[in-house]
Amino acid sequence: MINKNAFLNPKLFDSDIEQIPSRNGYGDGLVLAGEENEQVVALCADLTESTRTQAFAEKFPQRFVEVGVAEQNLATVAAGMALGEKIPFISSYATFSPGRNWEQIRTTICYNDVPVKIIGSHAGLSVGPDGATHQALEDIALMRSLPNMIVISPTDSIEAKKATIAMARIPQPCYIRLSRDKIPVVTTEQTPFEIGKAEVFYEGNDAAIVATGQMVHEAILAAKELESHNISVRVINCHTIKPLDNQTIIKAAEECGAIVTVEEHQITGGLGGAVAEVLSQNFPVPLKIIGVEDQFGESGEPNELLEKFGLTKEAIIKAVTQVLRMKGK
């Protein structure tokens, strides 16, 4: 059953649930962060409208820099501004930042441990017809491996707004991945959000699904259907992939005895890998990782691609039945 303390969207199971790109939440949150702290500045790589940085640029023109199509400069200029006590937010498509400027992020931002906030928009398969070259499916792995970096993958636009405001308040490098396409609005303004703390959205003890990004909605739909077959599944919204909420993950392993992870990302180096690392060293249980299996994306409508690559409610249900068999239930 739904965790009442999570304060989720009451239309969670309706076919007409509101859908908004998570990048919209970033745009809203950036303006609010700018109003809260005048040290917040924004930089973009010629994608101001697409990344939803435009509202900030219009409201605070003296605190906005258009770097142009130069993602390496985007990172290094921001690092210099951060060393000057600014709080820079840099935005581009995730395939370009961190995809094209990873070394600059590593050396000028993370090595110096300065509070640059990296916005990877158009991440995952939701870029759709733009195809494999623009579908960032490796960005979590790239950023999770960097010392000092926080990695966030919000569930929806509301959570993206909260995450943006929260990132501005902490003195560390951060990365947030955002969707281009509209995705279901799962949370509300009252839903708890704290960087580094996963939230249980659905209660259950037979198995646990640890999901991130728009896959949280699919996980909840899967849990609801499994409940009708007398299978009790816990759904954990793991919006922060680094630092991972080890306590919540280990507790789920202890109480449920089997775990499925699901992400719109390569199965190598993403959420599933992070969960596997924690479980293997603390409380090993049967585990299935759902994600893109060592292949590039392709052109197509977002929903078609999610189905093709097995990122659906049906795939999650199948994985849950597999881990239940593995644990002997």
C-alpha positions in Angstrom: 0.0 0.0 0.0 1.0 3.6 -0.5 3.1 5.1 2.3 0.7 7.8 3.6 3.7 9.8 5.0 5.1 10.2 1.5 2.2 12.5 0.5 2.1 11.4 -3.1 0.0 12.6 -6.0 -3.6 11.4 -5.4 -3.9 10.7 -9.2 -0.9 8.4 -9.1 -2.8 5.5 -10.7 -4.9 7.5 -13.1 -4.3 7.4 -16.8 -4.6 11.2 -17.0 -1.9 11.9 -14.3 -0.2 15.2 -15.0 3.0 14.9 -16.9 5.8 17.6 -16.9 9.4 17.5 -18.0 11.7 17.4 -14.9 13.8 20.1 -16.6 10.9 22.5 -15.9 11.3 22.0 -12.2 15.0 22.9 -12.5 14.0 26.2 -14.2 11.6 27.0 -11.4 14.0 26.0 -8.7 16.9 28.0 -10.2 14.9 31.2 -10.0 13.9 30.5 -6.4 17.5 29.7 -5.5 18.6 32.9 -7.1 16.0 34.9 -5.1 17.2 33.2 -1.9 20.9 33.8 -2.5 22.5 36.5 -4.6 25.6 34.5 -5.0 23.8 32.0 -7.3 24.8 32.5 -10.9 23.9 30.5 -14.0 25.9 29.6 -17.1 24.7 27.8 -20.2 26.2 26.3 -23.4 23.9 27.8 -26.0 20.9 25.8 -24.8 19.3 28.4 -22.5 15.7 27.7 -23.5 16.0 23.9 -23.8 17.6 23.6 -20.4 15.0 25.9 -18.8 17.7 28.4 -17.7 15.9 31.2 -19.6 13.7 32.4 -16.7 16.8 32.9 -14.5 18.6 34.7 -17.3 15.7 37.1 -17.8 15.2 37.8 -14.1 18.9 38.1 -13.2 20.7 39.1 -16.5 23.8 40.4 -14.6 24.1 36.9 -13.0 23.9 34.9 -16.2 26.7 34.0 -18.7 26.1 32.5 -22.1 29.3 30.6 -22.8 28.3 29.3 -26.2 29.0 25.9 -27.6 32.1 25.3 -25.5 31.3 22.8 -22.7 34.9 22.6 -21.5 34.9 26.4 -20.9 31.5 26.1 -19.3 33.0 23.9 -16.5 36.3 25.8 -16.1 34.7 29.3 -16.1 32.2 28.1 -13.4 35.0 26.6 -11.3 36.8 30.0 -11.4 33.6 31.7 -10.3 33.1 29.2 -7.5 36.6 29.9 -6.3 35.4 33.5 -6.2 32.6 32.6 -3.8 29.8 32.3 -6.4 27.4 29.4 -6.6 27.4 28.5 -10.3 24.8 26.4 -12.0 26.0 25.1 -15.5 23.5 23.6 -17.9 23.7 21.7 -21.2 22.5 18.4 -22.5 23.9 15.5 -20.4 25.7 14.0 -23.4 27.7 17.2 -23.6 28.0 18.0 -19.9 29.3 15.8 -18.4 29.8 13.8 -21.6 32.1 16.2 -23.4 33.7 18.0 -20.4 34.3 15.3 -17.9 38.0 16.0 -17.5 37.4 19.6 -16.8 34.7 18.7 -14.3 37.1 16.3 -12.7 40.1 18.6 -12.5 38.7 22.1 -12.1 35.5 21.3 -10.1 35.9 18.1 -8.1 39.7 18.2 -7.5 39.2 21.8 -6.1 36.0 20.7 -4.4 34.1 23.8 -5.4 30.3 24.2 -5.3 29.5 24.1 -9.1 26.1 22.6 -9.8 26.1 20.6 -13.1 22.8 20.2 -14.9 22.6 17.3 -17.4 19.3 17.9 -19.2 17.8 15.6 -21.8 19.2 12.5 -20.0 18.1 8.9 -20.7 16.0 7.6 -23.5 13.4 10.4 -23.2 15.3 12.5 -25.8 13.5 10.1 -28.2 13.9 10.9 -31.9 17.3 12.6 -31.4 18.7 9.2 -31.1 21.7 7.5 -29.5 24.2 10.4 -29.9 22.0 12.5 -27.7 20.7 9.9 -25.2 22.9 10.1 -22.1 22.8 6.6 -20.6 26.3 6.7 -19.0 26.2 10.0 -17.1 25.4 8.5 -13.6 28.4 6.2 -13.9 30.7 9.1 -15.1 29.7 11.4 -12.2 29.4 8.7 -9.5 33.0 7.8 -9.9 34.3 11.3 -9.1 35.4 12.2 -5.6 33.4 15.0 -3.9 30.5 14.8 -6.4 26.9 14.4 -5.3 24.6 12.7 -7.9 20.8 13.3 -8.0 18.2 11.8 -10.3 14.8 13.4 -9.4 11.5 11.5 -9.8 9.6 14.4 -11.4 9.5 18.2 -11.9 8.5 18.9 -8.3 11.4 17.0 -6.9 13.7 18.6 -9.5 12.7 22.0 -8.1 13.4 20.9 -4.5 16.7 19.4 -5.5 17.8 22.6 -7.3 17.1 24.7 -4.2 18.8 22.2 -1.9 21.9 22.0 -4.1 22.3 25.8 -3.9 22.5 25.5 -0.1 25.4 23.0 0.1 29.1 23.8 -0.5 29.8 20.7 -2.7 29.9 19.9 -6.4 26.5 18.4 -7.5 25.2 16.7 -10.6 21.5 16.4 -11.5 20.1 14.6 -14.5 16.8 15.8 -16.0 14.3 14.6 -18.6 13.4 16.3 -21.9 10.1 14.5 -22.3 7.0 14.9 -20.1 7.0 12.4 -17.2 4.4 11.7 -14.5 4.2 14.0 -11.5 4.5 11.5 -8.7 5.3 13.7 -5.7 3.7 16.9 -4.3 5.0 20.0 -2.5 4.5 18.1 0.8 6.5 15.0 -0.2 9.7 14.8 1.9 13.0 15.5 0.1 16.5 15.6 1.5 19.7 15.1 -0.4 21.1 11.7 0.5 17.9 10.3 2.0 15.8 7.8 0.1 12.1 7.7 0.7 9.7 4.7 0.9 6.8 5.4 -1.4 5.1 2.0 -1.2 5.0 -0.4 1.7 5.8 -4.1 1.5 8.0 -6.9 2.8 8.2 -9.7 0.2 10.7 -7.8 -2.0 11.9 -4.2 -2.5 12.2 -2.1 -5.7 14.8 0.6 -5.6 14.1 3.0 -8.4 15.2 6.4 -9.6 14.0 9.1 -12.0 10.8 8.4 -13.9 11.2 4.7 -13.2 9.8 5.4 -9.7 6.3 5.7 -11.3 6.7 2.4 -13.1 7.9 0.8 -9.9 4.8 1.9 -8.0 2.5 0.7 -10.8 4.3 -2.7 -10.6 3.9 -2.8 -6.9 0.2 -2.1 -7.1 -0.3 -4.9 -9.6 1.7 -7.3 -7.6 -0.3 -6.5 -4.5 -3.4 -7.8 -6.3 -1.6 -11.1 -6.5 -0.8 -11.1 -2.8 2.8 -10.1 -3.3 3.9 -7.3 -1.0 6.5 -5.0 -2.5 8.3 -2.0 -1.0 9.1 0.8 -3.5 12.0 3.1 -2.6 12.6 6.4 -4.3 16.3 6.7 -4.6 16.7 10.2 -5.9 20.2 10.6 -4.6 22.5 8.0 -6.0 25.6 9.5 -4.4 25.8 9.5 -1.4 23.5 6.5 -1.4 21.2 6.0 1.6 22.9 2.9 2.8 20.7 2.6 5.9 17.5 2.5 3.9 18.9 0.0 1.4 20.3 -2.4 4.0 17.1 -2.2 6.0 15.1 -3.2 2.9 17.5 -6.1 2.3 17.1 -7.3 5.9 13.3 -6.9 6.0 12.4 -8.0 2.4 15.2 -10.4 1.5 15.2 -9.6 -2.2 15.8 -6.4 -4.2 15.2 -5.1 -7.8 16.7 -1.9 -9.0 15.4 0.0 -12.0 16.9 3.0 -13.8 16.9 4.7 -17.2 20.6 4.3 -17.6 23.2 1.6 -18.4 23.2 -1.3 -16.0 26.9 -0.8 -15.6 28.0 1.9 -13.0 24.5 3.3 -12.2 22.0 2.9 -9.4 22.1 -0.9 -9.6 25.8 -1.0 -9.3 25.7 1.3 -6.3 23.1 -0.8 -4.6 25.1 -4.0 -5.4 28.2 -2.5 -3.8 26.3 -1.8 -0.6 24.6 -5.1 -0.4 27.6 -7.3 -1.2 29.5 -5.7 1.7 26.8 -5.5 4.2 23.8 -7.8 3.6 23.8 -9.9 0.4 20.4 -10.8 -0.9 19.1 -11.8 -4.4 19.3 -8.8 -6.7 18.1 -8.0 -10.2 19.2 -4.9 -12.0 16.9 -3.4 -14.7 18.4 -0.8 -17.1 19.9 -0.5 -20.5 22.0 -3.6 -21.1 25.3 -2.5 -22.6 24.0 -0.9 -25.7 23.3 2.5 -27.2 19.9 4.0 -27.5 18.1 4.7 -30.8 15.6 7.0 -32.4 11.9 6.6 -31.5 9.2 8.0 -29.3 10.1 7.9 -25.6 7.4 5.4 -24.6 8.4 3.1 -27.5 12.0 3.2 -26.4 11.2 2.5 -22.8 9.3 -0.6 -23.9 12.0 -1.8 -26.3 14.7 -1.5 -23.6 12.6 -3.2 -21.0 12.0 -0.2 -18.7 8.3 -0.9 -18.0 6.0 -2.1 -15.3 5.9 -5.5 -16.9 9.7 -5.9 -16.8 9.7 -4.9 -13.2 7.0 -7.4 -12.3 9.0 -10.1 -14.1 12.2 -9.2 -12.2 10.4 -9.3 -8.8 9.1 -12.8 -9.5 12.6 -13.8 -10.4 14.2 -12.5 -7.1 11.3 -14.1 -5.1 12.2 -17.5 -6.7 15.9 -16.9 -5.9 15.1 -16.3 -2.2 12.8 -19.4 -2.2 9.4 -17.8 -1.9 
